[in-house]
């Protein structure tokens, strides 16, 4: 494990799934972790991880709330060295019936949330001439897509563009910015997908999807956490503007086992989110 001792890490969407896995990996690597999320899950996650993880409620789409929370954290700890923009939401809806509000909600959280948190901590990182910013994109959008993703997919593509621009601005100040593009990771979000596709036997859906993954299995939140911990470490100091796929080779085959699309409705019945 990479050594993050004396580093302060601020992680969004850390109540469950990949955010929780990232918080756990960084805490075990020695970082002081501030885990944030919109639900009370974040407090349970912090207690489970231990290692002094601090939990905070945060809606990343609320610019004022983000600024106030960041100010409080900087006042308390003096610095934040690592920012992980993980909070995200997916609302799969048929493009023919998707309301503008459904599109805008995904942009506010996935894209504007990333901007709000980065803007809150970037000046301090530049001032201290050190920072590691890790943005969670996805293979969905930049590399592949499913039906119902007309709003979600562009947000994940936007995160890549944002990361590249940020990497360029941060480089003179020793602030790196990189994107992680997860594929099929076993998480709360994919569990909802499995339940909606196969209510009687969700595990059968997981097994069916896994057959189309070259490594034959879903990834884990912990594996995403290990990757994030590396990108946050001093050993990754010369990596910036990178797009790192973690999908077990899922995007490699020209043909894959058909697993069926996300169930679509005229309005979102299910909210897939990392928070």
Secondary structure, 3 states (H helix, E strand, C coil): CCCCCCCEEEECCCCCHHHHHHHHHHHHCCCEEEEEECCCHHHHHHHHHCCCCEEEECCCCCHHHHHHHHHHHHHHHCCCCEEEECCEEECCCCCCCCCHHHHHHHHHHHHHHHHHHHHHHHHHHHHHCCEEEEEECCHHHHCECCCCCCCHHHHHHHHHHHHHHHHHHHHCCCEEEEEEEECCEECHHHHHHHHHHCCCCHHHHHHHHHCCCCCCCCEEHHHHHHHHHHHHCHHHCCCCCCEEEECCCCCCCCCCCCCCCCCCCCCCCCCEEEC
